[in-house]
Amino acid sequence: MTIVELKEIIDLNADAAEAGSLQAQGQVIEAQTEIDRLEALERAEFGATREELTDFSMLTEDDMSEEEWRSEERNWGVEGEDA
């Protein structure tokens, strides 16, 4: 099961778990435990989780302008050509 699917299980069972359903609480606990296990495996393999590796919120304006420049450089000359 993927982390996204596990988060969906948590979302589906959260209200019932908070209302006291033992079955829903078990589902939430099991799903969160599996998410923790999968994230630990990702950290061991890649040094960070997939979510952490794709979080660009820490980029500064300079970083973003550098990314735009690289993007323009990669596409240089392509815009004027007929496809």
Secondary structure, DSSP 4 states (H G I P E B T S, - for coil): --HHHHHHHHHHHHHHHHTT-HHHHHHHHHHHHHHHHHHHHHHHHHSS-HHHHT--TT--HHHHHHHHHHHHHHTTTTTTS--
